[in-house]
Amino acid sequence: MKQLLQLYDKYKSVIAYLFFGGLTTLVNLVVFFVTASLWHWNYQIGTAVAWFVSVLFAYLTNRVWVFHSHFTTFGALWREIITFFSVRAATLIMDEGIMWIGVSLLSQNEMLTKLVDQVIVVVANYFFSKWFVFRKTKAASSMND
């Protein structure tokens, strides 16, 4: 049991990220379903709204439960939000590129390509968030000591 707890402690941010990543995917699908199917909005608008709502959900959950981010000023919070959305926009471009390569260039099955694509994008989002958005600064590290 002790080894299990040590493993959990070691990987708890990854476990939390995967859990909230799953919820983020669910938020995206539900918002898209509501906008496109129930409200009959254009699917491109529904996709954009679903992306925004799910990225906002991801930011809030990642900030609090995955990376335990603490800011000291409104400016620091604003920079963190802008960086998070910018990084997610970058992986949106990655997402589109992988789909184009897989489906259009390599003539692969759309769903199989999307599955592979989502694994790559989720991993990229985790590392980009860890390295660029919720990174620990030396000042923040010394404040926590």
MIKOL-524992 format. One line per field, with one value per residue (C-alpha): residue number from 0; residue in one letter; chain; x, y, z. Coordinates in steps of 0.001 Angstrom, whole numbers. Layout:
<sites>
resi	[NUM; ...]
resn	[A; ...]
chain	[A; ...]
X	[X; ...]
Y	[Y; ...]
Z	[Z; ...]
</sites>
This chain:
<sites>
resi	[0; 1; 2; 3; 4; 5; 6; 7; 8; 9; 10; 11; 12; 13; 14; 15; 16; 17; 18; 19; 20; 21; 22; 23; 24; 25; 26; 27; 28; 29; 30; 31; 32; 33; 34; 35; 36; 37; 38; 39; 40; 41; 42; 43; 44; 45; 46; 47; 48; 49; 50; 51; 52; 53; 54; 55; 56; 57; 58; 59; 60; 61; 62; 63; 64; 65; 66; 67; 68; 69; 70; 71; 72; 73; 74; 75; 76; 77; 78; 79; 80; 81; 82; 83; 84; 85; 86; 87; 88; 89; 90; 91; 92; 93; 94; 95; 96; 97; 98; 99; 100; 101; 102; 103; 104; 105; 106; 107; 108; 109; 110; 111; 112; 113; 114; 115; 116; 117; 118; 119; 120; 121; 122; 123; 124; 125; 126; 127; 128; 129; 130; 131; 132; 133; 134; 135; 136; 137; 138; 139; 140; 141; 142; 143; 144]
resn	[M; K; Q; L; L; Q; L; Y; D; K; Y; K; S; V; I; A; Y; L; F; F; G; G; L; T; T; L; V; N; L; V; V; F; F; V; T; A; S; L; W; H; W; N; Y; Q; I; G; T; A; V; A; W; F; V; S; V; L; F; A; Y; L; T; N; R; V; W; V; F; H; S; H; F; T; T; F; G; A; L; W; R; E; I; I; T; F; F; S; V; R; A; A; T; L; I; M; D; E; G; I; M; W; I; G; V; S; L; L; S; Q; N; E; M; L; T; K; L; V; D; Q; V; I; V; V; V; A; N; Y; F; F; S; K; W; F; V; F; R; K; T; K; A; A; S; S; M; N; D]
chain	[A; A; A; A; A; A; A; A; A; A; A; A; A; A; A; A; A; A; A; A; A; A; A; A; A; A; A; A; A; A; A; A; A; A; A; A; A; A; A; A; A; A; A; A; A; A; A; A; A; A; A; A; A; A; A; A; A; A; A; A; A; A; A; A; A; A; A; A; A; A; A; A; A; A; A; A; A; A; A; A; A; A; A; A; A; A; A; A; A; A; A; A; A; A; A; A; A; A; A; A; A; A; A; A; A; A; A; A; A; A; A; A; A; A; A; A; A; A; A; A; A; A; A; A; A; A; A; A; A; A; A; A; A; A; A; A; A; A; A; A; A; A; A; A; A]
X	[0; 2886; 4343; 959; 720; 4266; 3363; 225; 2235; 4777; 2175; -747; -455; -516; -3510; -5334; -4457; -5860; -9024; -9703; -8632; -11386; -13865; -12623; -13258; -16757; -17419; -16272; -18566; -21597; -21195; -20734; -23822; -25940; -24831; -24845; -27673; -30077; -29599; -28795; -25809; -23298; -20899; -17869; -19329; -20294; -16749; -15284; -17666; -17001; -13235; -13464; -15692; -13628; -10316; -11727; -12822; -9381; -7631; -9623; -9256; -5584; -4769; -6395; -6157; -3370; -607; -1689; -896; -778; -497; 302; -973; -3772; -1113; 416; -3028; -3753; -376; -1103; -4541; -3182; -325; -2700; -5063; -2132; -639; -4026; -4391; -1024; -2222; -5453; -3209; -1307; -4643; -5688; -2268; -2242; -5747; -4802; -1661; -3425; -6620; -5739; -2103; -1950; -5620; -6074; -9401; -10705; -11610; -8341; -6431; -8479; -7741; -3987; -4237; -5982; -3369; -626; -2544; -3345; 322; 1435; -1112; 194; 3837; 3103; 1010; 3710; 6607; 5051; 1892; 2111; 5877; 7346; 9436; 12428; 10654; 7533; 9636; 11512; 8226; 6936; 10075]
Y	[0; 2326; 1839; 2570; 5836; 6750; 6123; 8224; 11023; 10902; 11011; 12864; 15872; 13558; 11651; 14914; 16230; 13099; 13211; 16885; 16423; 13840; 16255; 19011; 16736; 16044; 19795; 20351; 17631; 18772; 22441; 21466; 19210; 21965; 24679; 22585; 20115; 21824; 25465; 24701; 27036; 26605; 23793; 26085; 28560; 25672; 24340; 27741; 28198; 24638; 25231; 28460; 27031; 23856; 25767; 28074; 24979; 23422; 26582; 26754; 23064; 22890; 26025; 24830; 21017; 20024; 22616; 24397; 27815; 30794; 34324; 37411; 40139; 40636; 41156; 37752; 36117; 37864; 36747; 33173; 33228; 34736; 32216; 29292; 30313; 31000; 27586; 25945; 27892; 26465; 22928; 23714; 24435; 21193; 19356; 20682; 19899; 16303; 15754; 17239; 15090; 11916; 12238; 14340; 13398; 9829; 8882; 7372; 6792; 10046; 8549; 6638; 9776; 11797; 9259; 9413; 13184; 13617; 11551; 13770; 16985; 15976; 15167; 18415; 20422; 18894; 19715; 23149; 23977; 22684; 24402; 27674; 28430; 27061; 26906; 27594; 30724; 31013; 33715; 31566; 28529; 30438; 31821; 28260; 27093]
Z	[0; 814; -2693; -4226; -2288; -3343; -6992; -6617; -5001; -7798; -10592; -9007; -11338; -14374; -12961; -12225; -15681; -17363; -15229; -15924; -19542; -19870; -18334; -20654; -23642; -22306; -21890; -25480; -26842; -24834; -25805; -29447; -29314; -27752; -30186; -33358; -32754; -30348; -31278; -34952; -35117; -37891; -36931; -37287; -34807; -32518; -32733; -31835; -28892; -27676; -27939; -25941; -23183; -22867; -22788; -20093; -18119; -18672; -17491; -14267; -13421; -14447; -12482; -9271; -9217; -11589; -11368; -8137; -9547; -7187; -8467; -6450; -8777; -11280; -13961; -13202; -13419; -16714; -18183; -17086; -18763; -22000; -22072; -21447; -24244; -26585; -25917; -26484; -29734; -30770; -30124; -32012; -35019; -34269; -34125; -37536; -39023; -37785; -39147; -42527; -42771; -41621; -43628; -46688; -47307; -45964; -46684; -43197; -41475; -39927; -36544; -36212; -37153; -34630; -31884; -32537; -32890; -29540; -27721; -29175; -28434; -24825; -24169; -25853; -23832; -20589; -21290; -22760; -19685; -17350; -19172; -20314; -18320; -14783; -14419; -11038; -10890; -8601; -6600; -6188; -5246; -2558; -1170; -750; 1102]
</sites>
